[in-house]
């Protein structure tokens, strides 16, 4: 798995390089200090995953994530930051990040997030997930009881499972359907919610209390 590390603090960046290079089957192909450099590095190396800081000069992690997910769909982004405020979390997931970790994460947490992202699966820090759940509970309930975006009951079930971090295979087992059927539902969820990937769909689910 090829990984690019993006952080404007040299000591943090070097530490992440050391951590990632000690993980099995992980190759750090570049380590850069801002979003602009990240875009150039992704274009050059076509990594599987980018480990992305949020607050950086020249171009921040949100904007860089948005460009990467649009222009390089085979590359997935995991955010690693000190910020877990609602605005940062929602902005990162809406931009297309598949993972969101705090800088208190250990090596095993980073390893799990990188491998999940490489498989196209979402993984959120427990503190981040708790923030999203709390935010969703603050949203007013729909008076009509209708599902948002015209989702069917089954599509809503699939979206809820996605928000819990389940893979397509795990969703299929949970709902007693085939994995191919789940993929069809996932694609319909993406289309109806205007999501490009699982990270955006998960953000949508949390915003609408589907968790």
MOVEN-V463160 format. One record per residue. N is the residue number from 1. RES is the residue in three letters. SS is DSSP state (alpha for helix, beta for strand, coil for the rest). OMEGA is omega in degrees with one decimal (NA if undefined). Layout:
n=N res=RES ss=SS omega=OMEGA
n=N res=RES ss=SS omega=OMEGA
This chain:
n=1 res=UNK ss=coil omega=179.5
n=2 res=UNK ss=beta omega=-174.4
n=3 res=UNK ss=beta omega=170.3
n=4 res=UNK ss=beta omega=179.8
n=5 res=UNK ss=beta omega=-177.6
n=6 res=UNK ss=beta omega=177.5
n=7 res=UNK ss=coil omega=-175.7
n=8 res=UNK ss=coil omega=178.3
n=9 res=UNK ss=coil omega=-174.4
n=10 res=UNK ss=alpha omega=-176.4
n=11 res=UNK ss=alpha omega=177.4
n=12 res=UNK ss=alpha omega=-179.6
n=13 res=UNK ss=alpha omega=180.0
n=14 res=UNK ss=alpha omega=178.5
n=15 res=UNK ss=alpha omega=178.6
n=16 res=UNK ss=alpha omega=176.0
n=17 res=UNK ss=alpha omega=179.7
n=18 res=UNK ss=alpha omega=179.7
n=19 res=UNK ss=alpha omega=-175.2
n=20 res=UNK ss=alpha omega=-179.6
n=21 res=UNK ss=alpha omega=177.6
n=22 res=UNK ss=coil omega=178.4
n=23 res=UNK ss=coil omega=-179.0
n=24 res=UNK ss=coil omega=173.3
n=25 res=UNK ss=coil omega=177.2
n=26 res=UNK ss=coil omega=177.0
n=27 res=UNK ss=beta omega=175.5
n=28 res=UNK ss=beta omega=-174.6
n=29 res=UNK ss=beta omega=177.4
n=30 res=UNK ss=beta omega=174.5
n=31 res=UNK ss=beta omega=-172.0
n=32 res=UNK ss=beta omega=-169.0
n=33 res=UNK ss=coil omega=176.0
n=34 res=UNK ss=coil omega=-174.8
n=35 res=UNK ss=alpha omega=178.8
n=36 res=UNK ss=alpha omega=178.4
n=37 res=UNK ss=alpha omega=178.6
n=38 res=UNK ss=alpha omega=179.5
n=39 res=UNK ss=alpha omega=178.6
n=40 res=UNK ss=alpha omega=-179.1
n=41 res=UNK ss=alpha omega=178.0
n=42 res=UNK ss=alpha omega=178.7
n=43 res=UNK ss=alpha omega=-177.5
n=44 res=UNK ss=alpha omega=-169.0
n=45 res=UNK ss=alpha omega=-177.8
n=46 res=UNK ss=coil omega=-176.8
n=47 res=UNK ss=coil omega=174.0
n=48 res=UNK ss=coil omega=-174.8
n=49 res=UNK ss=beta omega=171.0
n=50 res=UNK ss=beta omega=175.1
n=51 res=UNK ss=beta omega=-162.3
n=52 res=UNK ss=beta omega=168.2
n=53 res=UNK ss=coil omega=-179.5
n=54 res=UNK ss=coil omega=-173.2
n=55 res=UNK ss=coil omega=-178.2
n=56 res=UNK ss=coil omega=177.0
n=57 res=UNK ss=coil omega=174.6
n=58 res=UNK ss=coil omega=173.5
n=59 res=UNK ss=coil omega=-176.5
n=60 res=UNK ss=coil omega=-176.3
n=61 res=UNK ss=alpha omega=178.9
n=62 res=UNK ss=alpha omega=-178.9
n=63 res=UNK ss=alpha omega=178.7
n=64 res=UNK ss=alpha omega=178.1
n=65 res=UNK ss=alpha omega=179.9
n=66 res=UNK ss=alpha omega=179.8
n=67 res=UNK ss=alpha omega=-178.0
n=68 res=UNK ss=alpha omega=-177.4
n=69 res=UNK ss=alpha omega=178.2
n=70 res=UNK ss=alpha omega=-172.4
n=71 res=UNK ss=alpha omega=-177.4
n=72 res=UNK ss=coil omega=-173.4
n=73 res=UNK ss=coil omega=178.7
n=74 res=UNK ss=coil omega=178.1
n=75 res=UNK ss=coil omega=-178.3
n=76 res=UNK ss=beta omega=-175.9
n=77 res=UNK ss=beta omega=170.3
n=78 res=UNK ss=beta omega=178.4
n=79 res=UNK ss=beta omega=173.5
n=80 res=UNK ss=beta omega=-170.8
n=81 res=UNK ss=beta omega=174.5
n=82 res=UNK ss=coil omega=-172.3
n=83 res=UNK ss=coil omega=175.9
n=84 res=UNK ss=coil omega=174.5
n=85 res=UNK ss=coil omega=-174.9
n=86 res=UNK ss=alpha omega=-177.1
n=87 res=UNK ss=alpha omega=-179.1
n=88 res=UNK ss=alpha omega=-178.6
n=89 res=UNK ss=alpha omega=-178.0
n=90 res=UNK ss=alpha omega=179.8
n=91 res=UNK ss=alpha omega=-179.2
n=92 res=UNK ss=alpha omega=-179.2
n=93 res=UNK ss=alpha omega=177.9
n=94 res=UNK ss=alpha omega=177.9
n=95 res=UNK ss=alpha omega=176.3
n=96 res=UNK ss=coil omega=179.0
n=97 res=UNK ss=coil omega=178.0
n=98 res=UNK ss=coil omega=-179.5
n=99 res=UNK ss=beta omega=178.7
n=100 res=UNK ss=beta omega=-179.9
n=101 res=UNK ss=beta omega=169.8
n=102 res=UNK ss=beta omega=-177.9
n=103 res=UNK ss=coil omega=169.2
n=104 res=UNK ss=coil omega=-178.9
n=105 res=UNK ss=coil omega=176.7
n=106 res=UNK ss=coil omega=-177.9
n=107 res=UNK ss=alpha omega=179.9
n=108 res=UNK ss=alpha omega=178.0
n=109 res=UNK ss=alpha omega=178.4
n=110 res=UNK ss=alpha omega=179.7
n=111 res=UNK ss=alpha omega=-179.6
n=112 res=UNK ss=alpha omega=-178.2
n=113 res=UNK ss=alpha omega=179.3
n=114 res=UNK ss=alpha omega=-177.0
n=115 res=UNK ss=alpha omega=176.5
n=116 res=UNK ss=alpha omega=-179.7
n=117 res=UNK ss=alpha omega=179.5
n=118 res=UNK ss=alpha omega=177.0
n=119 res=UNK ss=coil omega=-178.2
n=120 res=UNK ss=coil omega=-178.6
n=121 res=UNK ss=coil omega=-180.0
n=122 res=UNK ss=coil omega=173.8
n=123 res=UNK ss=beta omega=-177.9
n=124 res=UNK ss=beta omega=171.9
n=125 res=UNK ss=coil omega=179.4
n=126 res=UNK ss=alpha omega=179.0
n=127 res=UNK ss=alpha omega=178.6
n=128 res=UNK ss=alpha omega=178.5
n=129 res=UNK ss=alpha omega=179.3
n=130 res=UNK ss=alpha omega=178.3
n=131 res=UNK ss=alpha omega=-179.1
n=132 res=UNK ss=alpha omega=177.6
n=133 res=UNK ss=alpha omega=179.0
n=134 res=UNK ss=alpha omega=179.8
n=135 res=UNK ss=alpha omega=-179.9
n=136 res=UNK ss=alpha omega=-178.7
n=137 res=UNK ss=alpha omega=177.9
n=138 res=UNK ss=alpha omega=-178.2
n=139 res=UNK ss=coil omega=178.9
n=140 res=UNK ss=coil omega=179.6
n=141 res=UNK ss=coil omega=178.9
n=142 res=UNK ss=coil omega=-175.6
n=143 res=UNK ss=coil omega=-177.3
n=144 res=UNK ss=coil omega=-177.0
n=145 res=UNK ss=coil omega=179.9
n=146 res=UNK ss=coil omega=178.7
n=147 res=UNK ss=coil omega=-179.1
n=148 res=UNK ss=alpha omega=172.6
n=149 res=UNK ss=alpha omega=-179.7
n=150 res=UNK ss=alpha omega=179.7
n=151 res=UNK ss=coil omega=170.6
n=152 res=UNK ss=coil omega=179.9
n=153 res=UNK ss=alpha omega=-179.4
n=154 res=UNK ss=alpha omega=177.7
n=155 res=UNK ss=alpha omega=177.0
n=156 res=UNK ss=alpha omega=177.4
n=157 res=UNK ss=alpha omega=179.1
n=158 res=UNK ss=alpha omega=179.6
n=159 res=UNK ss=alpha omega=177.2
n=160 res=UNK ss=alpha omega=178.3
n=161 res=UNK ss=alpha omega=177.3
n=162 res=UNK ss=alpha omega=-179.8
n=163 res=UNK ss=alpha omega=177.2
n=164 res=UNK ss=coil omega=177.7
n=165 res=UNK ss=coil omega=-178.6
n=166 res=UNK ss=coil omega=174.4
n=167 res=UNK ss=coil omega=177.6
n=168 res=UNK ss=alpha omega=179.7
n=169 res=UNK ss=alpha omega=179.4
n=170 res=UNK ss=alpha omega=176.5
n=171 res=UNK ss=alpha omega=179.4
n=172 res=UNK ss=alpha omega=179.3
n=173 res=UNK ss=alpha omega=-177.8
n=174 res=UNK ss=alpha omega=-175.8
n=175 res=UNK ss=alpha omega=178.0
n=176 res=UNK ss=coil omega=175.5
n=177 res=UNK ss=coil omega=179.5
n=178 res=UNK ss=coil omega=177.8
n=179 res=UNK ss=alpha omega=177.4
n=180 res=UNK ss=alpha omega=177.5
n=181 res=UNK ss=alpha omega=178.4
n=182 res=UNK ss=alpha omega=179.3
n=183 res=UNK ss=alpha omega=177.8
n=184 res=UNK ss=alpha omega=179.1
n=185 res=UNK ss=alpha omega=-179.9
n=186 res=UNK ss=alpha omega=179.7
n=187 res=UNK ss=alpha omega=178.1
n=188 res=UNK ss=alpha omega=176.5
n=189 res=UNK ss=alpha omega=178.2
n=190 res=UNK ss=alpha omega=-176.2
n=191 res=UNK ss=alpha omega=-175.2
n=192 res=UNK ss=alpha omega=-178.0
n=193 res=UNK ss=alpha omega=-179.1
n=194 res=UNK ss=coil omega=-177.1
n=195 res=UNK ss=coil omega=177.0
n=196 res=UNK ss=coil omega=-174.7
n=197 res=UNK ss=coil omega=-175.5
n=198 res=UNK ss=alpha omega=-179.9
n=199 res=UNK ss=alpha omega=179.0
n=200 res=UNK ss=alpha omega=178.4
n=201 res=UNK ss=alpha omega=178.7
n=202 res=UNK ss=alpha omega=177.0
n=203 res=UNK ss=alpha omega=178.4
n=204 res=UNK ss=alpha omega=-179.2
n=205 res=UNK ss=alpha omega=-178.7
n=206 res=UNK ss=alpha omega=179.3
n=207 res=UNK ss=alpha omega=-176.2
n=208 res=UNK ss=coil omega=175.2
n=209 res=UNK ss=coil omega=178.1
n=210 res=UNK ss=coil omega=180.0
n=211 res=UNK ss=coil omega=NA
